[in-house]
Amino acid sequence: MVEYFAPRPGLKCEKILSFLPRRVSTMPMATVEPAAPHGGSRSRGKVIAAAVGAVAIIGAGVFAITRIAGDSSSGGASSPEAAANDFLDALDQEDVLGLVDVLLPGERETFRQPLQDLVGELKRLEVLSPDADLSKVSGIDIAITDRRVDVHGTNVDDIVDLDVTATAKATLKGDELPIGAWIRDAIGDQDMSELDDESEAEEDTFAITAVRQDGRWYLSAFYSIAESLRHEADDPAIPIAGVQLNGGDSPQAAMDNLVNAAAGLDLAKMIGALNPNEFEALQRYAPLFLEDAQREIAEADVTVKVSNTAYEVTGSGDTRHVGVKAFQVEATAEGDTATFELKDGCLLLTAEDETVNTCEDLGELPDLETSGIDPAQLEDLQATAKEVFSDYTNPGFTVQRVGGSWFVSPMATGFDQLFAVSKALTRDEIEELVDHVEMFIESVEENGGFDEVPLPGLPDYTRPGADDEPTATTIEPDDATVTTTETSDDADPGNRCFSEDDAQAAADCFASLVRRGELEQSEVPWWLQHSECGATDAYWSGEYYNLADDEFVALIDKAAPCYQAVVASGNISADVLPPEITDPACLEGHNPYNGDDELLDAFYDCAFG
């Protein structure tokens, strides 16, 4: 259950370094606020900073990728320390080519072409300037000094963990950022030098994993993630060998291998059927969890049968695209059977002797006119979207040949789908679609807003602590007729707890569900855990967000130390707590949720900046 999220802080120099691969932390930089835009509002300045900052970071992470050439197996270093120092050298010189060169060849192969395509698309859409310097990212200067690399061995000799310590300083020069015409048109005559920023030099440490392959050492983003998860699981031994690869002798065979493994609920074969360039780390570490995961699957009363598959293969070389033309899936769970069939471009769903054809049966639609939506305007929006995406062609699944065998490539599939969409669009089409969406949203808001639109089966939550009935969705049309759709407690056992008479009864209800195994502790709202800390009643009544400054601060002064002590004891995770509990000093005597946007921005900048 997610009860809050952190808005994006303003552009800071430390964000430039946020693309560092890491397991524990990056090198945080001292915060230096950019100057306020002249003649513009604070919110407008943030929008501009966000747009320009995004372009700058994309430029930093993308431009030099197009310079990669030659054998993808080249690169690497003679030692783990040398690989880390090569990374720092490249970062110091704003040389993204150097950053990519230290990655495992498979990871480099995974991201090289998609990033090349991204550069082309961003230039075509005029997000990036056509004269961007590919050999050195402009507008960003990163200085790395006083470096140290500590190597920590593992139980295998081809994987080591590194703690990389260095002092970093970053400078941002707005006038030199590689910003394209679209962004410049959007921000008008904004003085880009207002984005200039410079941090203080600060030392910190980040962790990363190095892997030896063919006698050379490389850094690895995916192995770093795997090592982080392994350490969190109390450091079980790294497997000497991973799962057996399950490649096919043709693109069609690769698809069949994955489909048949999925139908057989065989996790090892499913993982083995994935492209090792993308999933080498998962395939190596999978034995750590496979036995337990496979046992849980075996205990489920589920069977799946796949038949009548038909594919269409396009492309050439080591990359092909496989379109699924037909299939039939029969799934049985707890004695109930359902059949899914793709035939002639239509999906047929059969259950309990009833068949639904997605090409014919649209189902019952809501009465749009009673929900604030103008049917004619909705049709206009649909027609615009259809026209804008008329050039889109579904590329299907991407399959690649690695080491002589064919594997399904989920990451490449995602990239190819992304670019199939982007290449079907022009700047004018995007702007036209955005205009129509904005007009549609404005019209709905003028006619009552989206709150009037029913969401069947979902509770009508507004924000944590609101006193709306959480087990029902209420629709209030213009004629004042009230319809209530009840939500099944079986779908979410916690729903029944919200119907209790008071907060303590609700807390006891949740505790009972956890004891019986019907709910995970992490699914219980933080304010219904440890009610002795004092936040429960205020949240339950809905007063929490509306308390006066002194009342809110007094409540947090009691609750924050209490919850922090519970975190220290290991009985609750700090990740589920809101920022006023984890960082109460950022309140500065105010309730940031009382409707003052600037106060809320300042609070979040402090807590998450």
C-alpha positions, -999 to +999 in steps of 0.1 A: +000+000+000+016+033-011+003+062+008+025+091-004+052+098-029+080+123-032+077+150-058+107+157-079+131+181-062+144+211-081+174+207-104+206+204-084+242+196-094+241+163-075+214+151-100+240+152-127+258+124-109+226+104-103+233+081-133+262+065-114+256+028-111+253+021-074+242-004-048+243+018-017+248+055-026+261+079-052+284+109-046+260+135-032+269+171-039+262+201-017+230+218-026+232+252-043+199+267-053+198+282-088+189+318-092+151+325-095+141+332-131+136+369-138+101+380-145+087+345-141+069+326-114+086+301-092+066+272-106+075+282-142+111+282-133+108+247-119+092+235-151+119+250-172+146+236-149+131+202-151+129+202-189+164+216-194+178+193-167+162+163-183+178+172-216+211+178-200+211+144-183+199+126-214+227+143-233+252+133-207+241+097-208+235+093-245+256+115-269+289+097-268+272+063-272+270+069-309+307+069-310+310+033-301+323+012-329+340-021-336+338-054-317+315-052-287+337-077-268+365-051-267+372-030-236+376-040-200+405-035-177+434-055-163+420-054-127+389-044-108+407-013-095+416-003-131+380-007-143+368+016-115+395+041-122+386+040-159+350+048-149+361+078-128+385+090-156+356+090-180+333+107-155+360+134-149+362+140-186+325+139-193+333+110-216+303+088-218+320+065-243+345+057-215+317+050-191+301+026-215+335+009-224+339-004-188+305-023-189+302-060-195+301-066-233+266-081-230+253-050-212+270-027-236+254-046-265+220-044-248+220-006-246+242+006-275+218+005-304+187+017-284+207+047-272+219+054-308+182+053-318+173+076-289+198+102-301+183+102-335+148+105-323+155+133-299+173+152-326+144+146-351+119+158-326+141+189-319+145+180-282+183+179-287+203+203-308+217+190-341+252+204-333+257+186-300+293+175-295+294+137-293+330+136-279+324+158-248+290+166-232+286+204-232+271+224-203+283+199-176+317+198-159+324+171-134+357+171-114+368+139-097+397+139-072+412+120-042+400+087-054+403+053-037+390+018-047+386-009-021+381-044-034+360-070-015+362-106-027+334-130-028+332-168-027+339-169-065+370-155-082+352-138-111+330-115-091+342-088-066+325-059-049+341-025-050+337+005-027+347+035-048+356+067-028+363+100-044+357+137-041+333+151-067+324+186-078+299+195-105+292+227-125+262+233-147+263+260-175+228+266-188+239+285-220+260+255-231+234+228-227+226+209-260+189+220-260+169+216-292+144+240-308+113+224-293+125+231-258+137+265-266+104+274-282+086+261-251+106+282-227+106+313-248+132+340-241+142+324-208+178+332-199+195+298-197+223+312-176+198+313-147+203+275-145+240+279-138+249+260-107+281+249-089+284+225-060+310+223-033+335+195-035+324+166-013+338+131-007+316+101-006+316+064-015+295+043-039+294+006-043+296-013-076+304-049-087+331-059-111+330-091-132+359-109-150+351-122-184+377-136-209+406-124-187+393-088-185+375-069-158+343-050-163+319-031-142+283-044-143+250-026-135+230-059-134+255-078-113+256-047-089+218-051-084+222-089-079+249-083-053+228-058-035+199-082-032+223-110-021+237-089+007+202-080+018+195-118+020+223-123+045+250-131+019+243-166+006+271-180-015+272-169-052+264-200-073+294-214-092+272-218-122+238-204-131+208-220-148+212-238-181+206-217-211+175-226-231+181-211-265+165-222-298+179-230-332+155-205-348+136-174-338+104-194-337+120-221-315+132-194-291+095-182-287+083-218-283+110-224-256+098-195-236+061-202-241+064-239-233+085-232-202+058-207-190+031-232-197+050-258-178+055-233-149+092-241-152+111-211-139+146-223-147+137-229-183+119-196-185+149-177-172+172-198-195+152-188-225+159-151-220+187-132-238+219-137-217+231-103-228+202-088-208+198-114-181+233-129-175+233-118-139+198-132-132+207-165-149+239-167-127+221-158-094+188-177-101+198-209-082+196-189-050+158-186-052+147-211-077+140-240-054+118-220-030+100-203-059+094-235-078+081-251-047+055-224-042+044-227-078+040-264-074+018-260-044-006-238-065-034-258-081-028-243-116-022-260-150-016-242-183-017-258-218-006-238-249-013-250-285-019-239-320+008-212-320+017-195-352+044-168-358+055-144-384+092-136-385+107-105-400+142-089-400+177-102-408+210-109-392+212-116-355+181-097-346+146-108-357+111-097-348+084-123-341+048-115-345+023-138-328-005-146-353-023-173-334-024-192-301-047-211-278-042-212-240-062-233-216-057-225-180-072-244-150-071-231-115-089-248-085-111-267-109-122-238-130-111-237-167-108-207-190-096-206-226-079-177-244-076-179-282-060-155-307-076-160-341-078-138-371-066-108-350-094-113-324-091-125-289-117-151-278-122-156-240-142-187-230-152-195-194-182-214-180-195-221-216-196-184-224-174-168-251-165-132-255-150-120-288-131-087-284-137-078-320-175-080-315-185-077-279-177-043-264-195-051-231-217-026-212-204+009-213-211+036-186-235+065-193-208+091-202-232+120-201-238+114-164-201+113-156-190+147-169-177+134-203-190+148-235-194+118-258-188+139-289-156+154-275-144+119-265-150+107-300-130+136-313-101+127-290-102+091-301-102+101-338-072+124-332-053+097-314-061+072-342-048+096-368-017+105-348-008+068-344-018+057-379+018+052-388+025+029-359+034-007-368+037-033-340+072-048-343+062-079-322+087-096-299+124-091-304+146-122-306+184-122-308+211-147-316+238-150-289+265-176-290+248-194-319+214-198-303+183-176-304+168-160-272+138-138-265+149-103-256+124-085-232+145-054-229+151-051-267+113-057-272+105-028-249+130-005-267+117-016-301+081-009-290+091+025-277+108+035-309+079+021-331+056+045-313+081+075-314+089+070-351+052+072-358+050+107-344+061+141-354+065+172-332+033+187-347+013+155-340+025+153-304+015+189-298-019+184-315-026+153-293-015+172-262-038+201-270-068+177-275-061+159-242-058+192-223-092+204-238-108+171-229-095+172-193-106+208-189-141+199-202-145+170-178-134+192-149-159+219-158-186+192-158-178+178-124-144+163-128-131+127-130-142+121-094-177+116-108-165+088-131-171+053-114-142+030-110-160-004-105-145-026-078-121+001-064-125+020-032-129+058-035-097+070-018-089+107-020-058+109+002-046+090+033-067+099+063-097+112+045-130+102+061-146+090+029-161+055+032-132+033+019-154+003+010-176+019-016-175+041-047-202+068-047-214+085-079-235+117-078-250+126-112-267+159-118-301+145-109-288+138-074-294+101-077-269+082-056-256+048-066-232+028-044-211-001-056-198-022-028-163-036-029-157-073-020-137-078+012-124-110-004-105-089-030-088-069-002-091-083+033-080-049+047-112-033+034-132-048+063-109-032+088-118+003+075-154-003+084-146-006+121-161+021+145-128+035+157-091+036+149-080+012+176-106-014+164-092-010+128-056-014+141-066-046+160-084-058+128-053-054+107-031-071+134-055-101+133-053-104+095-014-103+098-015-130+125-037-153+104-015-148+073-042-131+053-021-099+050+015-089+050+027-066+077+040-042+050+004-039+037-008-023+069-010+015+068+019+029+089-005+050+110-024+018+120+008+003+132+021+012+167-009+034+177+010+042+209+030+067+188+001+090+186-007+094+149-035+069+146-065+088+158-057+120+139-053+100+107-085+080+112-106+111+118-092+129+087-079+158+108-042+149+102-037+170+071-058+199+083-042+204+118-030+239+126+008+243+125+013+241+163-010+211+166+006+193+137+042+199+150+032+188+185+018+156+171+050+149+150+072+158+180+056+129+198+052+105+169+085+108+151+108+097+179+084+069+187+083+055+151+121+061+147+126+039+178+104+012+163+124+014+131+156+009+151+141-021+168+134-036+134+096-038+139+088-014+110+105-003+079+115+034+075+104+030+038+067+030+047+069+062+069+061+096+055+088+123+054+075+143+084+082+112+105+116+104+091+127+140+087+107+161+112+133+189+112+122+198+077+088+209+090+103+241+104+073+247+126+046+243+098+021+218+086+032+215+050-001+198+039-024+228+046-026+239+010+004+262+007+022+248-024+054+268-018+056+255+018+050+219+006+077+223-021+102+236+005+094+207+028+099+181+001+131+198-011+144+195+024+132+159+030+141+144-004+166+169-019 
